[in-house]
Every structure is written in C-alpha cells, then in structure tokens.
Amino acid sequence: MSKKLYATPATGIDDIDRILARLRARFFAHRHYRELQQSFATLLNRRRADLELGSRNEARGIAVIGDSGSGKTTAIRRLLATHPDLQVLQPGIEKAEALSLSLPSPASVKFVGLACLNVLGYPLRRDRTSAIIWDLVQNNLRLRQTLVLHFDEAQDFYINQNAREMQSMINTLKALMQNPDWPVSIVLSGMPQLRDLINMDPQLARRFTPVHFTKLNPAQDGAPIMKMVAGYAEAAGLEMGTDLHDRSFVRCLIHAAAEEFGLTVELLLSAIEIALRAGKSQLCRSCFIQAFARRSGCMPDFNPFLREDYTSINARLLLLGRVPDEANPEPQKKGRKK
C-alpha cells in the first residue's frame, strides 16, 4: 500500500485496524443464510397473522444445525439484527419481539430459565423452583411481546444431560410454543447433537423446520466463495493476485477451512491482515499460506496451500508436524502389573 498508516497515540488503533473492523462487520449472504431467511420469514409471518386474527395457535420453531465454524451463529445474529420488521431487545425499549441468548453451563432447565429472566431484565434475587421460574419467563415474554426466542449452543441441552433432564427441557420448549395466552416461536442453533435432542420427541420434531449448514462443496460453492474473496479484497484496497485465479485455489481454500463457511471467512480475513501489515498491494497465495500457518501452528509439510495432495491433511488439527520438546518428553503410560 502506498499510503502510510499511522496509529492513534491514545489508543494504538491504526488504519489497518479500522479496515479490518469494517471487514469483520461485512456479511456475505451464502446459500445457507438465504434458506434461513426464507424459513424465518415463513415462521414470523405465520405468527403475525395469528396475532392479527386473535388466534392462539401453537407457534413453530427452526433448528439451525451445523458443525463448529459453519457460521450459523453469525447468520442468526445478522438475521435478527437486520430484519426490517422486527423489534429486537434494546435498552430502554419495553417491546422485544426477538431475544437471543447462549445457553449457560450446565444447561439445566432451571439455569436456562434464570438466564432467560436475566436477558428479559427480570433477574431473581431469591431461589425459586423451576416451575415458578418458567412461569415468570412466560409472563415476561408476554409483557414484552416476544415472538421469537433464540437459544444458541443448544446442543448443550443434550450433551452431559441425563434422560430426565432432557425430557424436562423438551417439555419446557413445547410449553413455550403451545402456551394458550402467548405462544413463542423457538429458534435453536447448535452442533449436530441438537438433532438427537429434537428427535427424542416426535411432537417436538414436528414443530421444527430444520436448516442444515452443510459443509461447503467446491462445485456448488466455489464461484460464490471466489466472489466473496474478491469483494473483501476490494473493500480492503487490495488487488487479487494472479495466483488466486487458478481454479485449484478455491478448492484448496475450502479444504483449509475444514469446508466450513465461517472458518473460510476467518482465514480470508487473516490473509488480508497479513497483506495489509506487510504493505502489499495484492492479496496473493502467500498470504493464505501464512494465514493457515498462523491459525494452525503447522509445519510447511502440513500446510494445504503448499501441498498438491492437500486433501490428506486434517485442517482442524493444530501443530501438525511439530516435534515434541525432547527436554520435556511425553509421560509414558504405565503398564498393568501382571
């Protein structure tokens, strides 16, 4: 870059930091996001139509399922924040048509209810039973005219929970959607174990529309991903290097990001940062080589951007090829005494 970048003395923030912040605020509407948009519009329109007619039909839900790094949480946050006809939770505004929270740990029925009350601005000062807590949750959802309640990391309803606790949570979710006074639509987002929880109860499963954030497919997603790379590079003031126009590059990029959309964006932003801080005018393959090495800590032989047979590399693993420190050898497993 020809323009010299200066840091702000008081904060240490420079022009590159500002460019990167603007890039992080960008959003690329991929095919899974468009499917989520359509499902959400159907769910919300149905709920509003029932309200207009004074109907108290049970609400429906959406289950957004995908592996870590697929971009599902970012997609839901974007959807709720930018929907033109939805009043999300904001300080000082009583009406909150959409609420979003990450599940507490442990994700017991009682702790989840307490987390809901905190988000609703009604923290409890004394201990209460689960039944009383969820009565308060339901009452506050009605008072704040909440139409949609989003639980992130919802696989925690299932992981490390006993059968009784899981069934209790299933019953609670159904009760929220079936409440005769104020039914609430539920959006659950989480890893694949979430599917197992929903499938435990056929009555719950029939109330949910699944949106599966599948892995990227180079044949289907290659062109959109390259469009995204070019758009982000242009927004950063960088030209596209000629070595990025090779058809093999996008396939390598998708593999290096474990075929997950969210990880692809992260790797792209890291490569752009490397280019900017090195004063380059182009975004090139070497930037992605460094970005993957920075993220994974791998040796060059395990960098997908440096290998023709990159598909044999597990891109999720860290420190591949690193030799253990000989001064601190790994402890030997003790054999069973005979």
Helices and strands as residue ranges (DSSP letters): H 15-25, H 31-52, E 61-66, H 72-82, E 98-102, H 109-119, H 130-143, E 148-152, G 154-157, H 163-178, E 185-190, H 193-199, H 202-205, E 208-213, H 218-235, E 239-240, G 242-244, H 247-256, H 261-277, E 282-283, H 285-296, G 300-302, G 304-306, G 310-312
